[in-house]
């Protein structure tokens, strides 16, 4: 399949984003992510602070898709957060740096 060139309008208006603080919690679950024994582990917790499901693997795309397919995430921002944290965890494993969930 040949890709077509994207045509940009001459005057495109950009939304300048410096800090976005509007936050809505996912009503279904929250996540705990860590690296253990060279694998990424994702714990799914309910708001009774109980671990209700756990996933483990090294392929972040497979982890991401399985957690989404199993319907543990209802909110798009939560899904984006999961993807970002899995990417950071994978980078930490590859570089040998310490991973801490939520750290910049």
Buried (B, 14 or more C-beta within 10 A) or exposed (E): EEEEEEEEEEEEEEEEEEEEEEEEEBEBBBBEBEBEEEBBBBBBBEEEEEEEEEBEBEEBEEBBEBBBEEEBBEEEBBBEBBBEBBEBBBEBBEEEEEBEBEEE
